[in-house]
């Protein structure tokens, strides 16, 4: 499926993103106008293939599905894509914070001091054989005082920084990258899915005060805790919305495709008295059932002669599985210290969050305020993509537009350029504009 938007008059740059999920592979192409406004140029998605629990399990099938999704987005945007940003949801993601400080001696802090601090921090990262996805300065400290966004021009005895480090297992990330490359695309960057979803769904104030982001995918649920402006903890629950589909299929003895349709069309996380009186057709359009001479295929377990089941029985299966998932989410939040008196707002996102009544169910089960997390309604974004299931995809584009500083890009390897505060001015900005122009027009 592809969605199309009108192209703005003048674009300073374009970028594309691909979210490779276990249920769906989606692609989005976004443009940034000369005035900085972002607009969705086109998007496309299709059923996933070759992916299980966030891992590539069939390289050929995954590459074909990625190529197909990108081609749909290219067609809707009327824009070719050479490189993409991709999200990593599995691969054993882990997050921690590294604190580093250096002596300043009470003088005024210059760009060179901040660069020296970030170079010093590079030696503090201990990946222990794993791949570093991100190593980003969250905020700075002056003589131990936290929360300084820009220390340049201030005076201090000691200057420090808290670095947010995101690690992943190397082999799964290489497999994901290779699948994209086999789809004839360059990989612009690999972004941890919780960071991308956070860019789309969380406000800066929420990330500062403390919030839990629960991304419910098909096979995996990522539970991330943000505070102090950065991701502080991450826990992956090996269960997602596909477990609900499988439970429905098993309980009623029907195909997965029928169970998925029942879940999406008639499933709910909240029961109502009317559910006992409502009959739901198991067969979808074109499969026979009510109004047809006879149902196609065997009757579902407990169904009537027209292959209809009582909605209350469907809701019971859904809520039983949700209770298990919510229990695991609660354990993860408790492990990360986001429970009891320290509990706060929980934001649900991912395709599994779109089940009717999900936020209310989670709020009652967790005993914490819960809301749905949706990406912002950007110009050109189809209404269908303003939904939790597309939050990571939109967040990838927003992340690409922001392109946060990574301490590994600071130092002699980049000509000693300090990106954190001067990236859009002077010689560095001119260089970046030239690079973007070459990418866009050649």
C-alpha positions in Angstrom: 0.0 0.0 0.0 1.3 3.5 -0.9 0.3 7.0 0.1 1.1 10.2 -1.7 1.5 13.8 -0.7 2.0 17.0 -2.6 5.7 18.0 -3.0 6.7 21.4 -1.6 8.1 24.0 -4.0 11.7 24.0 -2.9 13.5 21.3 -0.9 16.8 21.8 0.9 17.1 18.0 1.3 15.2 14.8 1.4 15.7 11.6 3.4 14.1 8.2 3.7 13.5 5.7 6.4 12.5 2.0 6.6 11.1 0.3 9.6 11.6 -3.5 9.2 9.1 -5.1 11.5 7.9 -8.7 12.0 4.4 -7.9 10.9 4.9 -5.0 8.4 7.8 -3.3 6.5 7.1 0.4 5.9 9.0 3.2 4.2 8.7 6.9 4.3 10.3 9.7 2.3 10.4 13.1 3.9 11.5 16.5 2.6 12.8 19.5 4.4 12.0 22.9 2.8 14.4 25.8 2.8 12.5 27.3 5.8 13.1 24.1 7.8 9.5 22.8 7.5 9.2 19.0 7.2 6.8 17.4 4.8 6.0 13.8 4.0 6.5 13.3 0.3 5.3 9.7 0.2 5.1 6.4 2.0 4.4 2.8 1.4 4.1 -0.5 3.3 3.6 -4.2 2.8 3.5 -7.4 4.8 6.7 -8.4 6.3 8.8 -11.4 5.1 12.0 -12.9 6.4 11.8 -11.2 9.8 11.1 -12.8 13.2 11.3 -11.0 16.6 13.2 -8.2 15.0 15.8 -10.5 13.5 16.5 -11.3 9.8 15.7 -15.0 9.3 15.6 -15.1 5.5 17.9 -12.7 3.8 16.4 -13.0 0.3 12.8 -12.6 1.5 13.7 -9.7 3.7 15.6 -7.9 1.0 12.7 -8.3 -1.5 10.2 -7.0 1.0 12.3 -4.0 1.8 12.8 -3.2 -1.8 9.1 -3.5 -2.5 8.1 -1.2 0.4 10.7 1.4 -0.7 9.5 1.2 -4.3 6.0 1.9 -3.2 7.1 5.0 -1.2 9.2 6.1 -4.2 6.2 5.8 -6.5 4.0 7.8 -4.2 6.6 10.5 -3.7 7.8 10.5 -7.3 11.3 10.6 -5.8 14.1 8.0 -6.0 15.8 6.9 -2.9 19.5 5.8 -2.7 20.0 5.6 1.1 17.8 5.1 4.1 17.7 5.3 7.9 16.7 2.0 9.5 15.3 1.1 12.9 16.6 -1.8 15.1 14.1 -3.2 17.5 15.7 -6.5 18.4 19.4 -7.4 18.5 19.6 -7.4 22.3 19.4 -3.6 22.7 20.9 -2.3 25.9 21.2 1.3 27.2 23.5 2.9 29.8 24.9 6.3 30.8 28.6 7.2 31.0 29.6 10.3 33.0 32.8 12.1 32.2 34.4 15.3 33.4 37.6 17.3 32.8 39.3 20.2 34.6 38.6 23.7 33.4 40.2 25.8 36.2 37.4 28.4 36.5 38.0 30.0 33.1 35.4 30.6 30.3 34.4 27.4 28.5 35.2 27.4 24.8 34.3 25.1 21.9 37.7 23.4 22.2 37.0 22.5 25.8 33.7 20.8 24.9 35.3 19.0 22.1 38.1 17.8 24.4 35.5 16.5 26.8 33.7 14.6 24.1 37.0 13.1 22.8 37.8 12.1 26.4 34.4 10.4 26.6 35.1 8.3 23.6 37.7 6.3 25.6 35.1 5.7 28.3 32.7 3.7 26.1 33.2 0.0 26.8 31.1 -2.0 24.3 32.5 -5.4 25.5 32.4 -6.8 22.0 29.0 -5.4 21.1 28.1 -2.8 18.5 27.6 0.8 19.6 24.5 2.2 17.9 24.6 5.6 19.7 26.9 7.6 21.9 25.2 10.9 22.4 25.7 13.7 24.9 22.5 14.1 26.9 23.4 17.2 29.0 26.4 18.8 30.5 27.4 19.5 34.1 29.2 22.5 35.6 30.9 21.7 38.9 28.5 18.9 39.4 25.4 20.9 38.6 23.3 18.9 36.0 21.0 20.0 33.3 23.2 22.4 31.3 22.2 22.3 27.6 25.1 24.5 26.3 28.1 25.2 28.5 29.9 27.4 26.0 30.6 30.8 27.4 30.1 29.8 31.0 32.8 29.5 33.7 33.5 26.4 35.8 36.2 24.5 37.7 35.1 21.2 36.1 33.1 20.5 33.0 31.2 17.2 32.7 28.9 15.4 30.4 26.5 12.5 30.6 26.7 10.3 27.5 23.8 8.0 26.5 25.2 4.8 25.0 23.0 2.3 23.1 24.5 -1.1 22.4 23.3 -4.0 20.2 24.5 -7.4 19.2 26.7 -7.0 16.1 25.6 -10.0 14.0 21.8 -9.2 13.9 22.6 -5.5 13.1 24.9 -6.7 10.3 22.2 -9.0 8.9 19.7 -6.1 9.0 22.1 -3.8 7.3 23.0 -6.4 4.6 19.3 -7.0 3.9 18.9 -3.3 3.2 22.0 -3.3 1.0 20.7 -6.3 -0.9 17.7 -4.2 -1.7 20.1 -1.9 -3.5 20.1 0.8 -0.8 22.8 2.4 1.2 22.3 2.6 5.0 22.5 6.1 6.2 22.3 5.1 9.9 20.9 2.5 12.2 18.7 3.9 15.0 17.4 2.0 18.1 13.7 1.7 17.7 12.9 3.1 21.1 14.8 6.3 20.3 13.1 6.7 17.0 9.6 6.2 18.6 10.5 8.6 21.4 11.3 11.3 18.8 7.8 10.9 17.4 5.7 10.3 20.5 7.3 12.0 23.5 7.6 15.7 24.3 10.9 17.2 25.5 9.2 17.8 28.9 8.1 14.2 29.2 11.7 13.0 28.4 13.0 15.4 31.0 10.6 14.7 33.9 10.4 10.9 33.3 8.2 8.7 31.1 8.0 5.1 30.1 7.5 4.3 26.4 6.0 0.9 25.6 6.3 -0.1 22.0 4.1 -3.2 21.3 5.3 -4.9 18.1 4.1 -8.1 16.6 6.7 -10.4 18.2 8.5 -8.1 20.7 7.6 -5.3 23.1 10.3 -2.8 24.0 9.9 -1.0 27.3 12.0 2.1 27.6 12.3 4.6 30.4 13.3 8.2 29.7 14.4 10.8 32.3 16.7 13.7 32.4 16.3 14.1 28.7 17.7 10.7 27.8 16.9 7.0 27.6 18.0 5.5 31.0 16.7 1.9 30.8 15.5 -0.6 28.2 13.9 -4.0 28.5 12.7 -6.2 25.7 9.7 -8.5 26.4 9.7 -11.4 23.9 5.9 -11.2 23.3 3.8 -8.9 21.2 0.4 -8.6 19.5 1.1 -11.7 17.4 0.6 -13.7 20.6 -3.0 -12.5 20.8 -3.5 -13.5 17.1 -2.1 -17.0 17.8 -4.3 -17.4 20.9 -7.4 -16.5 18.9 -6.4 -18.9 16.1 -5.8 -21.7 18.7 -8.9 -21.1 20.8 -11.3 -21.1 17.9 -9.4 -23.5 15.5 -9.1 -21.0 12.7 -6.4 -19.7 10.4 -4.0 -16.9 11.5 -5.4 -14.6 8.8 -8.9 -15.0 10.1 -7.7 -14.5 13.7 -5.8 -11.3 12.8 -8.9 -9.9 11.1 -11.1 -10.8 14.1 -8.6 -9.1 16.4 -8.5 -5.9 14.4 -12.2 -5.7 13.5 -14.0 -7.0 16.6 -11.3 -7.5 19.2 -11.2 -5.2 22.3 -9.2 -4.9 25.5 -12.4 -3.9 27.4 -15.5 -6.0 27.7 -19.0 -4.7 27.6 -22.4 -6.3 28.5 -23.5 -6.2 24.9 -20.6 -8.6 23.9 -22.7 -11.6 25.0 -25.4 -10.7 22.5 -23.2 -9.9 19.5 -22.3 -12.5 16.9 -19.1 -12.0 14.9 -18.6 -13.7 11.5 -15.3 -15.6 11.4 -15.1 -15.6 7.6 -14.0 -12.4 6.0 -15.4 -10.8 2.8 -15.4 -13.3 -0.1 -15.0 -16.3 2.3 -18.7 -17.1 2.6 -20.5 -17.0 5.9 -23.6 -15.0 6.7 -25.6 -14.4 3.5 -23.8 -17.2 1.6 -25.1 -20.6 0.7 -22.6 -22.2 3.1 -19.5 -21.2 5.0 -16.1 -21.8 3.3 -14.0 -24.3 5.2 -14.7 -25.8 8.6 -16.7 -24.0 11.3 -14.8 -22.3 14.1 -14.9 -24.0 17.5 -18.0 -22.9 19.3 -19.4 -21.1 16.2 -23.0 -21.4 15.0 -24.1 -22.9 11.6 -23.2 -19.6 9.9 -19.7 -19.7 11.4 -20.2 -16.8 13.8 -18.8 -16.6 17.3 -20.0 -14.7 20.3 -17.9 -11.5 20.7 -17.6 -12.0 24.5 -15.6 -15.2 23.8 -13.3 -13.3 21.5 -12.8 -10.5 24.0 -12.1 -13.1 26.8 -9.2 -14.6 24.7 -7.8 -11.1 24.0 -7.9 -9.9 27.6 -6.4 -13.2 28.8 -3.3 -12.7 26.6 -3.1 -9.0 27.4 -3.0 -9.8 31.1 0.1 -11.9 30.5 1.7 -9.1 28.4 0.9 -6.4 30.9 2.3 -8.5 33.7 5.6 -8.7 31.9 5.6 -5.0 31.1 4.9 -4.3 34.8 7.9 -6.4 35.8 10.1 -4.6 33.3 9.0 -1.2 34.7 9.7 -2.3 38.3 13.1 -3.6 37.3 14.0 -0.2 35.9 12.7 1.6 39.0 9.6 3.0 37.2 7.0 1.8 39.7 5.5 2.6 43.1 6.2 6.2 44.2 8.5 6.7 41.2 5.9 5.6 38.6 4.7 8.1 36.1 3.2 8.5 32.6 3.3 5.4 30.3 3.0 6.0 26.6 1.8 3.1 24.4 2.9 2.9 20.8 3.5 0.3 18.1 0.9 -1.6 16.0 -0.3 -3.6 19.1 -1.3 -0.3 20.8 -4.0 0.2 18.2 -6.3 -2.5 19.7 -9.5 -0.9 20.9 -9.4 -0.1 24.6 -5.7 -0.9 25.0 -4.8 2.3 26.9 -7.7 1.9 29.4 -6.7 -1.8 30.0 -3.1 -1.0 30.6 -3.9 1.9 32.9 -6.1 -0.3 35.0 -3.6 -3.2 35.1 -0.5 -1.0 35.7 -2.1 1.5 38.0 -0.3 4.3 36.2 -1.6 7.0 33.7 -1.4 5.6 30.2 -1.9 7.4 26.9 -1.5 6.4 23.2 1.6 7.7 21.5 1.1 8.9 17.9 3.5 10.6 15.6 2.9 14.3 14.9 0.5 15.1 12.0 3.1 16.4 9.6 2.1 18.1 6.3 1.5 15.4 3.7 1.2 12.6 6.2 -1.7 10.2 5.4 -4.3 10.1 8.2 -3.7 6.3 8.4 -0.1 6.9 9.4 -1.0 9.3 12.2 -1.3 6.1 14.4 0.8 4.3 16.9 1.8 1.6 14.4 3.7 4.2 12.3 5.4 6.0 15.2 8.8 4.4 14.8 8.8 5.1 11.0 7.9 8.8 11.4 10.4 9.0 14.3 13.1 7.7 12.1 12.5 10.6 9.7 12.4 13.1 12.5 15.6 11.6 13.9 17.2 11.9 10.5 16.1 15.6 10.2 17.7 16.3 13.6 20.7 14.1 13.1 21.9 14.3 16.8 25.5 14.7 17.5 27.4 11.4 18.2 30.6 11.7 20.2 32.3 9.2 17.8 32.1 11.9 15.1 34.0 14.4 17.2 37.7 14.9 17.1 40.6 14.6 14.7 38.7 12.2 12.5 36.3 14.9 11.5 38.9 17.7 11.3 38.5 18.7 14.9 35.0 20.2 14.1 32.8 20.5 17.1 29.3 19.7 15.9 27.1 20.0 19.0 26.7 23.8 18.8 28.1 24.9 15.5 26.8 22.3 13.0 24.5 24.7 11.2 26.9 27.7 11.0 30.2 28.6 9.4 32.4 26.2 7.5 30.7 23.0 8.8 27.3 24.1 7.6 28.7 25.0 4.2 30.4 21.6 4.0 27.1 19.8 4.9 25.1 21.8 2.3 27.6 20.8 -0.4 27.4 17.2 0.7 23.6 17.3 0.6 23.6 19.0 -2.8 25.8 16.3 -4.2 23.5 13.6 -2.8 20.4 15.2 -4.2 21.4 16.1 -7.7 24.1 13.6 -8.7 
